[in-house]
């Protein structure tokens, strides 16, 4: 894997709310929201991984957990300008390593069908049965 840029990875890396809000809007193709990620992450997360290049934040993944043995990958994001370079795979690998170190026994993820190859082939997740109830229409 060759990067056209130098990337730094950090578990529980520093960030500005604006950076994650912008990356989230770009990654999930929605309007910019002024969410307080610092508050959300401090209350709900085991940790998160940031990826930065010389221009700023290019990747982010959040790891929420039950406080014991289950961790959950949320909001895997890579900036459009930095995609297809393995950044997402490394974000998930760092999150996996730190979830294991925290004593978690299971790392869960759910995703849309077009991301099967990324999570199953690139990141090593395996298919499982799961359930879902849509709460809003």
Beta strands, then each sheet from edge to edge (+ up, - down):
strand 1: 8-11
strand 2: 45-53
strand 3: 56-65
strand 4: 70-78
strand 5: 106-108
sheet 1: 1+ 2- 3+ 4- 5-
end
